Amino acid sequence: MMRMVPFTLENGETVLGVEVKLPKTTLLAIMTDKGYIMCGALDVSLLNERLRDREILAGRAVGVRTLEELLAAPLESVTTTAESIGVVVGMKGSDALQLML
């Protein structure tokens, strides 16, 4: 099952959350037009190393079970491209998304 949910950030901008229920796990992602944050399934090392030329704006939060938790959780890792726009480890997901607009 898949669910798509719009969220309004503190600055009034809208982002889109996607929840994909898979056997024994749920994938969570919330995106802007330029980047995204995701649950622990995101492989930031792969994005930074093998896909570096794509300059992907992304962050990863672990231990989250809902889209709302993903917005509130501190990011555990971020891509180097995300760092270049001010997204840092420990930043709340919602704050990172505002920088990715």
VENKALIN-V363992 format. One record per residue. RES is the residue in three letters. SS is DSSP state (H for helix, E for strand, L for the rest). OMEGA is omega as a letter, one per 30 degrees, with the letter a starting at -180 (* if undefined). BURIAL is # if it has 16 or more other ideal C-beta (glycine too) atoms within 10 Angstrom, else .. Layout:
[[RES/SS/OMEGA/BURIAL] [RES/SS/OMEGA/BURIAL]]
This chain:
[[MET/L/l/.] [MET/E/l/.] [ARG/E/l/.] [MET/E/a/.] [VAL/E/l/.] [PRO/E/l/.] [PHE/E/l/#] [THR/E/l/.] [LEU/L/a/#] [GLU/L/a/.] [ASN/L/l/.] [GLY/L/l/.] [GLU/L/l/.] [THR/E/l/.] [VAL/E/a/#] [LEU/E/l/.] [GLY/E/l/#] [VAL/E/l/#] [GLU/E/l/#] [VAL/E/l/.] [LYS/E/l/.] [LEU/E/l/.] [PRO/L/l/.] [LYS/L/l/.] [THR/E/l/.] [THR/E/l/#] [LEU/E/a/.] [LEU/E/l/#] [ALA/E/l/#] [ILE/E/a/#] [MET/E/l/#] [THR/L/l/#] [ASP/L/a/.] [LYS/L/a/.] [GLY/E/a/#] [TYR/E/l/#] [ILE/E/a/#] [MET/E/l/#] [CYS/L/a/#] [GLY/L/l/.] [ALA/L/a/.] [LEU/L/l/#] [ASP/L/a/.] [VAL/H/l/#] [SER/H/l/.] [LEU/H/a/.] [LEU/H/a/#] [ASN/H/a/#] [GLU/H/a/.] [ARG/L/a/.] [LEU/L/a/.] [ARG/H/a/.] [ASP/H/l/.] [ARG/H/l/.] [GLU/L/a/.] [ILE/L/l/#] [LEU/E/a/#] [ALA/E/l/#] [GLY/E/a/#] [ARG/E/l/#] [ALA/L/a/#] [VAL/L/l/.] [GLY/L/l/.] [VAL/L/a/#] [ARG/L/l/.] [THR/L/l/.] [LEU/H/l/#] [GLU/H/l/#] [GLU/H/l/.] [LEU/H/l/#] [LEU/H/a/#] [ALA/H/a/.] [ALA/L/l/#] [PRO/E/l/#] [LEU/L/a/#] [GLU/L/l/#] [SER/E/a/#] [VAL/E/l/#] [THR/L/l/#] [THR/H/l/.] [THR/H/l/#] [ALA/H/l/#] [GLU/H/a/.] [SER/H/l/.] [ILE/L/l/.] [GLY/L/l/.] [VAL/L/a/#] [VAL/L/l/.] [VAL/L/a/.] [GLY/L/l/.] [MET/L/l/#] [LYS/E/l/#] [GLY/H/a/#] [SER/H/l/#] [ASP/H/l/#] [ALA/H/l/#] [LEU/H/l/#] [GLN/H/l/#] [LEU/H/a/#] [MET/L/a/#] [LEU/L/*/.]]
